[in-house]
Structure formats: structure tokens, C-alpha cells
């Protein structure tokens, strides 16, 4: 009965939270381990950054975890767009002198990425998890986006830069034999440039573009966020989780988006795994936006993943919003390398506007 009441309260909170309007972007930091599994982590996460997905996971972690990592990512089309800007810089600079045929050829070459943001970014982090259900994380999300638009009369370029510094402190405790609850409190410091229009003569000068956009960064804005989560151990091998990221969240008065997600994870270490090189297989599934606040297709809310754990290497596969992805990790005791290639949907249903990115991370510590 108590379990039913607790879960009902979580659902009610989620309904209320999902009704809030989104006014600014989220300061959330995705985990590369999770991305390799289709970003299904609300019940399966076990590393030092997992509590950012669900603070209740802190009660599941045994021992001390300390990690310092550096994460890099780039859209699959970023190099294509940048190369196009470089290769055609002379044509863009002399647009007025081009013939109609030359203009048509230049514009036609942009059709595959016309009016689409492509991005490159990085995110260093320090995470500490203590055995009493306490976790801390300090991370920086930095990203630069570029967009080319064929326009009506002539091509246009745009750039946007943002930088979030976030400190998160989390706590979780077991309130019943099988149920743990937790929360994260976050402080956010944000700097954003806003959309900067680029001249055609700047298209081939990436360094100049970066400096111009960086110089336009506004003064720092601050805010805070509150996450809540629960974790229920159904059986020794099955965990069920729910979390609301930014149940309360604001940056300079603007509301951050609310993410309500439920999920499950199954850990298998018997049978064929016992007699093979594998140590464990983890299957996970998450569903977000449970109350269809964004009006998206069901597959846009789905995150499915599998993790095949071996002594040194881990292979991960998943589906994120209907798009297949993969990941691999190498664990050398105090040094860890991770890579993920994952897609997400920018439209309201899979197949409308795919967006694939490469992620890489180097980490040091006890993870």
C-alpha cells in the first residue's frame, strides 16, 4: 500500500510538472555510457554520473567513486557544413558578381543541410559519489552551433554559442526495503551569445567566427534546478526507476524544461554468461515525456539499450528515439575511454529530421 501511494505521488508530481511551459534550454549533461545504450539510464546507471539521470541511483552505488572526465561531441554533418563554407568562401564573398547559374549551383549544394543547426562542443566534469548515498558533480557544457540558410535573395549564415557551468549535489536514501528516493539540487551559471548573423565573407574563417560569437556573449545568468527520483528493486535482477529532471528549474527567471522519465533495467549474469567471456548483460528501457507534453510520436519517447560487459571492454547497442546507435568502452582500472554514435529526432516523429552525433570521452579515477 505504501509503495502504491509513493508511486502515485510521483505520477501526480510528473503530471503537474509536465504542464509547465518550456522557455529556455536544459542544462542537463548526457552520459556517453548511457548514449551508447540509447540513453536508457534511469534504472540502469551505475557510474559516477548516473545520479544526474536519477538521484535515487545514489543508493544503489557501493563504495566511493571519483571521476574526472572530458567529453567531446560533434554532429555528423558539422564537417560537411564547415568544409562547404571553406571551399566556397570566394563565391560567397563575391555573391553579387556571380552569374545566375553559379548562384543556383552554390545554393543547390546547400540543400542537404539547409537551415539546420550543426554543433560541436565539449563538457569537462568532476564527479564524486560517497557510499552514504551522497553525490556531487561539477560540469561545464559548452557548445557552438552553425547554420547556413539558402535564404530568398542570398545565402545567410548564423552562429550561436552557449556555456553552462553547473554544480549538482544529490542525496538518496532507502525508505523501504525495496524502494529508494532521492533528489538533486543544482546551481546553474549560464552565458549565451544569442543568434549571431554572419557575413558571407566570414564563412571560411572559423577562428574569426568563434571570436566574434564569443565576444558577443552576454553577462552570466544564474539559476537553480531540483530533480527528484525513485528506484524500486522488483527482484534482485530487475530495477524500476522514475525521475523528474528540473521539477523546479529556472535560469534568470526563464523556466527550464521538465523531463519526466520512467524505465527499467534487467541484469543477467547466469547461464551462458557464466560460461563465457562475458561478466554481465544489462538490458534497459526508458520512456520519457509520459504525458505527451510535446505531442511527439511514441518512438520519440523510447530509449532501448543493451550493455555487454567484459573484463576490459564493454559493447553497447541501443535505439534512441527510433534511431539505432552503438557504444564501446575500455576500462583500464584508473583510465577509461568511451565512444558513442547515436541519433536523435529533431522533428515530431522518427524519420522526419534525423540528427546523428559522435561522442568521445576520456576519464580518470575510480569509476
VOGU-3710 file (C-alpha; in Angstrom, 3 decimals, decimal comma):
1> xxxxxxxxxx> 0,000/0,000/0,000  2,767/2,415/0,926  4,563/1,595/-2,337  1,406/2,316/-4,322  0,940/5,649/-2,553  4,567/6,639/-3,213  4,380/5,765/-6,908  1,044/7,600/-7,213  2,596/10,737/-5,722  5,457/10,525/-8,208
11> xxxxxxxxxx> 2,980/10,278/-11,087  0,937/13,231/-9,795  4,076/15,335/-9,484  5,016/14,328/-13,018  1,640/15,382/-14,391  1,874/18,780/-12,707  5,491/19,254/-13,771  4,798/18,322/-17,386  2,198/21,091/-17,608  4,850/23,801/-17,268
21> xxxxxxxxxx> 5,852/25,662/-20,429  9,408/25,354/-21,702  11,059/28,746/-22,004  14,777/28,005/-22,126  17,022/25,033/-22,826  18,054/22,418/-20,290  21,437/22,385/-18,509  21,347/18,555/-18,496  24,546/16,640/-19,274  24,117/13,360/-21,159
31> xxxxxxxxxx> 26,360/10,461/-20,174  28,302/8,774/-23,001  27,855/5,370/-21,380  24,092/5,956/-21,445  24,081/7,271/-25,025  25,678/4,043/-26,254  22,636/2,273/-24,768  20,090/4,517/-26,450  20,225/6,908/-23,463  18,359/4,380/-21,266
41> xxxxxxxxxx> 19,855/5,062/-17,839  17,133/5,950/-15,338  17,203/2,465/-13,771  20,475/1,006/-15,088  23,062/3,733/-14,345  25,921/2,747/-12,043  28,785/5,151/-12,753  29,712/8,406/-11,004  27,478/10,496/-13,302  24,383/8,264/-13,171
51> xxxxxxxxxx> 22,656/10,269/-10,440  22,237/13,148/-12,890  19,671/10,918/-14,648  18,046/9,700/-11,436  19,219/10,833/-7,978  17,790/7,647/-6,422  20,582/5,675/-8,141  22,932/7,008/-5,448  21,519/4,433/-3,026  22,489/1,656/-5,440
61> xxxxxxxxxx> 26,169/2,557/-5,752  28,561/0,794/-3,397  31,903/2,258/-2,386  33,482/5,556/-3,367  33,510/6,739/-6,967  35,634/9,676/-8,131  35,890/10,607/-11,802  37,414/13,447/-13,804  36,414/13,308/-17,450  36,449/15,331/-20,652
71> xxxxxxxxxx> 33,662/14,806/-23,158  33,652/15,943/-26,794  30,915/15,686/-29,392  30,295/16,731/-32,971  27,317/16,434/-35,312  27,865/14,082/-38,225  27,177/16,930/-40,676  29,334/19,528/-38,929  32,431/18,809/-41,058  30,310/18,829/-44,225
81> xxxxxxxxxx> 28,947/22,288/-43,445  32,299/23,733/-42,385  34,052/22,279/-45,449  31,370/23,773/-47,673  31,935/27,174/-46,075  35,693/26,928/-46,618  35,565/25,513/-50,147  33,127/28,140/-51,393  34,348/31,145/-49,476  35,356/33,057/-52,608
91> xxxxxxxxxx> 31,928/32,522/-54,145  30,145/33,721/-51,019  32,368/36,813/-50,798  31,645/37,690/-54,432  27,964/36,779/-54,492  26,982/39,939/-56,341  29,427/39,125/-59,144  28,224/35,531/-59,701  26,141/34,565/-62,697  22,622/33,165/-62,143
101> xxxxxxxxxx> 23,934/29,677/-62,950  26,761/29,963/-60,425  24,353/31,201/-57,767  21,983/28,295/-58,417  24,845/25,794/-58,141  26,016/27,320/-54,870  22,527/27,273/-53,353  21,748/23,774/-54,624  24,867/22,471/-52,894  23,381/23,558/-49,553
111> xxxxxxxxxx> 20,078/21,698/-49,852  21,093/18,674/-47,714  21,841/20,833/-44,682  19,869/23,986/-45,446  18,555/25,768/-42,355  19,784/23,044/-39,959  21,957/23,694/-36,938  25,154/21,652/-36,673  27,188/21,753/-33,499  30,470/20,920/-31,846
121> xxxxxxxxxx> 31,035/21,038/-28,119  32,791/19,815/-25,032  31,983/19,095/-21,412  34,601/18,519/-18,682  33,293/17,194/-15,365  34,291/16,217/-11,854  32,036/13,711/-10,076  32,217/12,253/-6,570  29,898/9,624/-5,096  30,117/8,550/-1,450
131> xxxxxxxxxx> 28,722/5,308/-0,007  26,189/7,067/2,252  24,050/7,993/-0,762  25,668/11,365/-1,440  26,914/12,613/-4,799  28,455/15,780/-6,194  29,133/16,866/-9,762  30,679/19,973/-11,273  30,485/20,160/-15,041  30,669/22,634/-17,888
141> xxxxxxxxxx> 28,572/22,332/-21,049  29,948/24,384/-23,944  28,638/24,267/-27,491  28,963/26,239/-30,700  26,289/25,892/-33,376  26,458/26,982/-37,011  23,635/27,178/-39,554  23,535/28,000/-43,260  20,339/29,261/-44,841  19,839/29,486/-48,603
151> xxxxxxxxxx> 17,612/32,477/-47,982  15,416/34,191/-50,549  17,820/36,593/-52,218  21,206/35,314/-50,983  22,635/32,751/-48,523  22,939/33,656/-44,872  24,951/32,216/-42,028  24,310/32,123/-38,306  26,267/31,120/-35,227  25,307/30,560/-31,606
161> xxxxxxxxxx> 27,447/29,836/-28,558  26,467/28,880/-25,040  28,275/27,868/-21,881  26,692/26,335/-18,778  28,584/25,805/-15,522  26,569/23,521/-13,244  27,133/22,316/-9,704  24,878/19,470/-8,576  24,568/17,896/-5,152  22,470/14,768/-4,708
171> xxxxxxxxxx> 21,223/12,625/-1,857  19,338/9,335/-1,765  18,127/7,036/0,962  16,240/3,780/1,226  12,775/4,466/2,646  11,525/0,876/2,358  13,260/-2,484/1,883  12,946/-2,226/-1,925  12,346/1,461/-2,507  14,824/4,360/-2,570
181> xxxxxxxxxx> 14,113/8,010/-3,244  16,465/10,896/-3,875  16,903/14,435/-5,043  19,447/16,720/-6,720  19,849/20,431/-6,120  21,663/22,290/-8,903  23,181/25,741/-9,275  23,493/26,976/-12,865  25,655/29,756/-14,280  24,916/30,424/-17,962
191> xxxxxxxxxx> 26,384/32,576/-20,714  24,789/32,711/-24,157  25,629/34,717/-27,252  22,244/34,584/-28,884  21,951/34,064/-32,619  24,673/36,000/-34,467  24,306/36,694/-38,184  27,415/36,061/-40,264  28,582/37,912/-43,344  29,348/35,851/-46,432
201> xxxxxxxxxx> 32,986/36,955/-46,221  33,223/35,264/-42,798  32,050/31,822/-43,922  35,539/30,460/-44,385  37,088/31,968/-41,261  36,179/29,664/-38,391  38,567/31,334/-35,930  37,154/34,773/-36,643  33,594/33,448/-36,336  34,363/31,911/-32,961
211> xxxxxxxxxx> 35,959/35,113/-31,672  33,063/37,263/-32,872  30,466/34,993/-31,273  32,479/34,647/-28,063  32,803/38,426/-27,798  29,044/38,738/-28,061  28,394/36,535/-25,026  26,107/38,266/-22,597  26,906/38,576/-18,922  26,453/35,490/-16,813
221> xxxxxxxxxx> 22,928/34,467/-15,806  22,287/32,256/-12,812  19,593/29,837/-11,767  18,860/26,610/-9,984  17,175/23,273/-10,513  15,652/20,484/-8,454  15,481/16,854/-9,603  13,628/14,031/-7,849  13,669/10,306/-8,456  12,764/6,886/-7,208
231> xxxxxxxxxx> 14,200/3,386/-7,643  12,305/0,185/-6,875  14,025/-3,222/-6,793  11,394/-5,601/-8,111  13,700/-8,637/-7,995  17,485/-8,979/-7,434  17,896/-8,672/-11,218  15,198/-6,136/-12,083  15,104/-2,439/-11,135  12,365/0,056/-11,952
241> xxxxxxxxxx> 13,082/3,774/-11,900  11,385/7,131/-12,336  12,852/10,626/-12,333  11,779/14,187/-12,939  14,664/16,345/-14,110  14,151/20,028/-13,316  10,892/19,541/-11,470  11,689/23,063/-10,361  14,170/24,919/-12,520  14,876/28,443/-13,672
251> xxxxxxxxxx> 17,667/30,494/-15,253  17,347/34,248/-14,885  13,596/33,881/-14,476  13,141/31,591/-17,516  11,745/28,123/-16,832  13,904/25,154/-17,787  12,118/22,225/-19,485  10,831/19,394/-17,302  11,822/15,823/-18,204  9,711/13,076/-16,648
261> xxxxxxxxxx> 11,056/9,606/-17,394  10,327/6,053/-16,244  12,370/2,970/-17,018  13,508/-0,495/-16,115  16,725/-2,498/-16,189  17,417/-6,235/-16,202  20,819/-7,588/-15,131  21,734/-11,087/-16,317  24,858/-12,877/-15,117  23,911/-16,558/-15,135
271> xxxxxxxxxx> 23,568/-19,263/-17,792  25,683/-18,704/-20,883  27,240/-15,596/-19,344  28,769/-17,625/-16,515  30,485/-19,915/-19,002  31,695/-17,241/-21,398  33,981/-14,240/-21,536  31,045/-12,021/-20,590  30,643/-10,922/-16,995  27,152/-9,464/-17,286
281> xxxxxxxxxx> 24,471/-8,406/-19,761  22,247/-5,422/-18,963  19,028/-4,673/-20,835  17,351/-1,302/-20,276  14,314/0,640/-21,457  13,274/4,239/-20,707  10,209/6,225/-21,754  10,154/9,997/-21,392  7,518/12,714/-21,823  4,988/10,274/-20,371
291> xxxxxxxxxx> 2,065/12,655/-20,717  2,836/13,704/-24,291  3,500/17,334/-23,462  5,366/17,820/-26,755  2,815/15,927/-28,879  5,510/13,671/-30,353  5,227/10,169/-31,771  5,623/7,283/-29,298  9,001/6,299/-30,765  10,321/9,779/-29,996
301> xxxxxxxxxx> 9,926/8,906/-26,315  11,562/5,464/-26,441  15,092/4,626/-25,313  16,190/0,977/-25,574  19,650/-0,373/-24,832  21,852/-3,366/-24,120  25,265/-3,491/-22,457  27,597/-6,485/-22,846  30,186/-6,223/-20,091  33,565/-7,915/-20,303
311> xxxxxxxxxx> 36,656/-7,613/-18,060  38,206/-4,710/-20,011  35,816/-3,784/-22,810  32,091/-3,113/-22,895  29,953/-3,134/-26,045  26,663/-1,222/-26,060  23,804/-1,075/-28,526  20,560/0,817/-28,448  17,725/2,697/-30,092  17,300/6,357/-29,247
321> xxxxxxxxxx> 14,026/7,858/-30,491  13,813/5,136/-33,133  17,401/5,535/-34,382  19,990/2,787/-33,860  23,206/3,651/-32,049  26,244/1,972/-30,579  28,933/2,488/-27,994  32,148/0,937/-26,768  34,175/1,463/-23,623  37,649/0,422/-22,481
331> xxxxxxxxxx> 38,284/0,274/-18,746  41,947/0,205/-17,686  41,345/0,416/-13,941  42,038/4,143/-13,383  41,659/5,230/-17,032  38,565/4,817/-19,143  37,842/5,555/-22,807  34,290/5,705/-24,147  32,785/6,318/-27,574  29,170/6,532/-28,740
341> xxxxxxxxxx> 27,491/7,140/-32,074  23,833/7,983/-31,593  20,984/9,649/-33,419  18,021/11,642/-32,232  14,933/13,093/-33,866  14,557/16,845/-34,327  11,005/16,515/-35,671  7,836/15,137/-34,114  8,310/11,564/-35,394  11,270/9,309/-36,343
351> xxxxxxxxxx> 12,439/9,680/-39,919  11,479/13,331/-40,328  14,735/15,030/-39,330  17,489/12,771/-38,029  20,490/14,169/-36,191  23,459/11,846/-35,617  26,478/12,771/-33,488  29,817/11,305/-32,438  30,719/11,375/-28,735  34,077/10,598/-27,116
361> xxxxxxx> 35,232/10,738/-23,523  38,433/10,247/-21,566  38,051/9,710/-17,823  40,368/9,199/-14,864  39,554/7,940/-11,383  37,679/5,229/-9,544  34,562/4,758/-11,644
//
